[in-house]
Amino acid sequence: DSEQCFGLNDTGACKDFGIIDGQEISDNDTCDLMCRNTYNQNNCVDESMCNGFQYGLYCEKDGRQVYIKPTRICDENDGECDNLRDETNCFRDGTKQLSVKEDPYKYCRLTLDMPLRPIFNFTRCGPLEKKARYSDEEFSFCGGYEDQTNCSDPWRGVLQCNIRGYPSTVSLAVLCKNLWGFCDDGLDEMCEAASHSCYIHKHLMCNGVSDCEDGSDESDRRCQPLLQ
């Protein structure tokens, strides 16, 4: 089993093929912040290695290597890795409580009835997932999307701002999706309609990178003075 980088996608991020049990994931479907189905399983392997960063983890299960996506880490399911690697360093006993001095963006809950769990480097700024196959609702490693801040990958942490008084970034995955309140100064709320099908942050308009599927963020008339 292996993962390789085969160049850049149109956002400049590394497009990696995921090769799991001999199945190759098309480079058109990799590293686009969308989980794809492989073998009828929504395992997000197409988002596992992007731009040199790993999201989720690999472990051994019944003598073969398997991929565990970020949302399945610290989910109190013991059957996914032989060595329980995906459940290591998780506060499963429910005794972990945030102190006044601790940064809440280092820990989170998926739901209110689940214990706190740490936000690992390999779960931070991973792709969002659909709550149901044909639903527009999405979820992340953290119920409050705290994991979608302070991204290591600059191609994912596209918006820089202060969060709770500290310099940080906000992930492209949550920008302009009515998930406000990350930036102290409200910078993440400054979004515009590039077209009827694309709502985008104003800092991503006319920046030379096509972020909308229809390319409207770069073809809009507001970009014309910048091209002259």
C-alpha positions as CSV (number, residue, x, y, z in Angstrom):
1,D,0.0,0.0,0.0
2,S,1.3,3.5,-0.8
3,E,0.4,7.1,-1.2
4,Q,2.1,9.3,-3.8
5,C,1.9,12.9,-4.9
6,F,1.1,13.4,-8.6
7,G,1.2,17.2,-8.9
8,L,-1.1,20.1,-8.0
9,N,-4.8,20.6,-8.4
10,D,-6.3,24.0,-9.4
11,T,-5.9,25.4,-5.9
12,G,-2.2,24.6,-5.8
13,A,-2.7,21.7,-3.4
14,C,-0.9,18.4,-3.9
15,K,-3.2,15.9,-5.5
16,D,-2.4,12.4,-4.2
17,F,-3.5,9.1,-5.5
18,G,-4.8,6.8,-2.7
19,I,-4.0,3.2,-3.5
20,I,-5.8,0.9,-1.1
21,D,-6.1,-2.9,-1.8
22,G,-5.0,-2.1,-5.4
23,Q,-7.7,0.5,-6.0
24,E,-6.5,3.8,-7.4
25,I,-8.4,7.0,-6.6
26,S,-8.6,9.4,-9.6
27,D,-6.6,12.6,-9.2
28,N,-9.7,14.5,-10.2
29,D,-11.3,13.4,-6.9
30,T,-8.4,13.9,-4.5
31,C,-7.7,16.7,-2.1
32,D,-10.9,18.7,-3.0
33,L,-12.2,18.7,0.6
34,M,-14.9,16.2,-0.4
35,C,-15.0,12.6,0.9
36,R,-15.4,10.0,-1.9
37,N,-16.8,6.5,-1.7
38,T,-14.4,3.5,-2.3
39,Y,-15.7,0.0,-2.2
40,N,-19.1,1.5,-1.2
41,Q,-17.5,2.9,2.0
42,N,-17.4,6.6,2.8
43,N,-13.8,6.3,4.1
44,C,-12.4,9.6,2.8
45,V,-9.2,7.9,1.6
46,D,-9.0,10.4,-1.3
47,E,-8.4,13.1,1.4
48,S,-5.9,11.2,3.4
49,M,-2.7,12.7,2.0
50,C,-2.8,16.2,0.6
51,N,0.0,18.7,0.0
52,G,2.4,16.6,2.2
53,F,0.0,16.5,5.1
54,Q,-1.8,13.4,6.5
55,Y,-5.4,13.6,7.5
56,G,-6.6,10.6,9.6
57,L,-4.3,7.6,10.2
58,Y,-3.3,4.2,8.9
59,C,-3.2,1.1,11.1
60,E,-3.2,-2.7,11.0
61,K,-6.5,-4.6,11.1
62,D,-6.6,-8.3,10.7
63,G,-3.2,-8.4,9.0
64,R,-3.9,-5.6,6.5
65,Q,-3.4,-1.8,6.4
66,V,-6.6,0.2,6.7
67,Y,-7.3,3.9,6.7
68,I,-9.2,5.6,9.5
69,K,-10.7,8.9,8.6
70,P,-10.5,11.9,11.1
71,T,-14.2,11.6,12.2
72,R,-13.7,8.0,13.3
73,I,-10.7,8.8,15.6
74,C,-11.6,8.8,19.3
75,D,-15.1,7.8,18.5
76,E,-15.1,5.0,21.2
77,N,-15.2,2.3,18.6
78,D,-12.7,-0.5,19.5
79,G,-13.0,-2.6,16.3
80,E,-11.1,-0.5,13.8
81,C,-7.4,-1.0,14.6
82,D,-5.9,-4.1,16.1
83,N,-3.7,-2.0,18.5
84,L,-6.4,0.6,19.3
85,R,-4.2,3.2,17.7
86,D,-7.3,5.3,16.7
87,E,-8.4,5.3,20.3
88,T,-5.0,6.2,21.9
89,N,-4.7,9.4,23.9
90,C,-8.4,9.9,23.9
91,F,-10.2,11.0,27.1
92,R,-12.6,8.1,27.0
93,D,-13.4,8.0,30.8
94,G,-15.0,11.4,30.5
95,T,-12.9,12.9,33.3
96,K,-11.1,15.5,31.1
97,Q,-12.5,19.0,31.8
98,L,-11.2,22.2,30.3
99,S,-9.5,24.5,32.9
100,V,-9.8,28.2,32.6
101,K,-6.2,28.5,31.2
102,E,-6.6,25.8,28.6
103,D,-7.3,26.6,24.9
104,P,-10.7,25.3,23.9
105,Y,-9.5,25.0,20.3
106,K,-7.2,22.2,21.4
107,Y,-10.1,20.0,22.6
108,C,-13.6,19.5,21.5
109,R,-16.7,17.2,21.5
110,L,-18.5,15.8,18.5
111,T,-21.7,15.9,20.4
112,L,-22.6,17.2,23.8
113,D,-23.1,13.7,25.3
114,M,-19.5,12.6,24.2
115,P,-16.4,13.2,26.3
116,L,-13.8,15.8,25.3
117,R,-11.2,14.6,22.8
118,P,-7.9,16.3,21.8
119,I,-7.6,17.8,18.3
120,F,-4.6,16.0,16.8
121,N,-2.5,17.4,13.9
122,F,-3.9,14.6,11.7
123,T,-7.6,15.5,12.5
124,R,-7.2,19.2,12.2
125,C,-8.6,20.8,9.0
126,G,-9.8,17.5,7.5
127,P,-12.6,17.4,5.0
128,L,-16.2,17.9,6.1
129,E,-18.6,14.9,5.6
130,K,-22.3,14.7,4.7
131,K,-24.6,13.8,7.5
132,A,-26.6,11.7,5.0
133,R,-26.0,10.7,1.4
134,Y,-28.3,13.3,-0.2
135,S,-28.1,15.9,2.6
136,D,-26.5,19.3,2.4
137,E,-25.7,19.2,6.2
138,E,-22.1,18.5,7.0
139,F,-20.1,17.6,10.1
140,S,-16.5,17.6,11.2
141,F,-14.2,16.0,13.8
142,C,-15.6,18.7,16.3
143,G,-19.3,19.5,16.6
144,G,-18.4,23.2,16.8
145,Y,-15.8,23.0,14.0
146,E,-13.0,24.0,16.3
147,D,-10.8,21.5,14.3
148,Q,-11.2,23.7,11.2
149,T,-8.9,26.4,12.6
150,N,-5.1,26.7,13.0
151,C,-4.4,24.6,9.9
152,S,-0.9,23.4,9.2
153,D,-1.5,23.3,5.4
154,P,-1.5,26.8,4.0
155,W,-3.7,25.7,1.1
156,R,-6.4,24.8,3.6
157,G,-6.0,27.5,6.2
158,V,-6.7,30.2,3.7
159,L,-7.9,33.0,6.0
160,Q,-5.6,34.5,8.7
161,C,-7.1,36.2,11.7
162,N,-7.0,36.3,15.5
163,I,-9.0,33.6,17.3
164,R,-9.4,34.2,21.0
165,G,-6.6,36.7,20.8
166,Y,-4.1,34.4,19.1
167,P,-3.0,34.4,15.4
168,S,-4.6,31.5,13.6
169,T,-6.2,30.5,10.3
170,V,-9.7,29.3,9.2
171,S,-10.1,26.4,6.9
172,L,-11.4,26.8,3.4
173,A,-13.9,24.0,4.2
174,V,-16.0,26.1,6.6
175,L,-15.7,29.6,5.0
176,C,-19.0,31.1,3.8
177,K,-21.1,28.2,5.0
178,N,-23.0,30.1,7.7
179,L,-20.6,28.8,10.3
180,W,-19.7,32.3,11.7
181,G,-17.8,33.3,14.8
182,F,-14.3,32.0,14.3
183,C,-12.4,35.3,13.9
184,D,-12.4,37.8,16.7
185,D,-13.0,40.7,14.3
186,G,-15.6,38.9,12.2
187,L,-13.4,38.6,9.1
188,D,-14.7,35.1,8.4
189,E,-18.2,36.6,7.9
190,M,-17.2,38.8,4.9
191,C,-18.6,36.7,2.1
192,E,-19.9,37.5,-1.4
193,A,-22.0,35.8,-4.1
194,A,-19.7,35.3,-7.0
195,S,-22.6,33.6,-8.8
196,H,-25.9,31.9,-8.1
197,S,-24.1,28.7,-7.3
198,C,-21.0,30.0,-5.5
199,Y,-20.8,32.0,-2.2
200,I,-17.2,32.8,-1.4
201,H,-15.0,34.9,0.9
202,K,-14.1,38.3,-0.5
203,H,-10.4,37.6,0.0
204,L,-10.7,34.6,-2.4
205,M,-12.3,36.8,-5.1
206,C,-10.0,37.7,-8.0
207,N,-6.9,36.2,-6.5
208,G,-5.8,34.2,-9.6
209,V,-7.1,30.9,-8.2
210,S,-10.4,29.4,-9.3
211,D,-12.2,28.4,-6.1
212,C,-15.8,28.2,-7.5
213,E,-16.6,25.2,-9.7
214,D,-17.9,27.5,-12.4
215,G,-14.9,29.8,-12.1
216,S,-17.1,32.8,-11.3
217,D,-14.8,34.0,-8.6
218,E,-12.2,34.8,-11.3
219,S,-14.4,35.7,-14.3
220,D,-16.6,38.1,-12.4
221,R,-16.7,41.7,-13.8
222,R,-15.1,42.9,-10.5
223,C,-12.0,41.1,-11.5
224,Q,-11.6,42.8,-14.8
225,P,-9.8,45.9,-13.6
226,L,-7.2,43.6,-12.0
227,L,-6.5,41.9,-15.3
228,Q,-5.9,45.0,-17.3
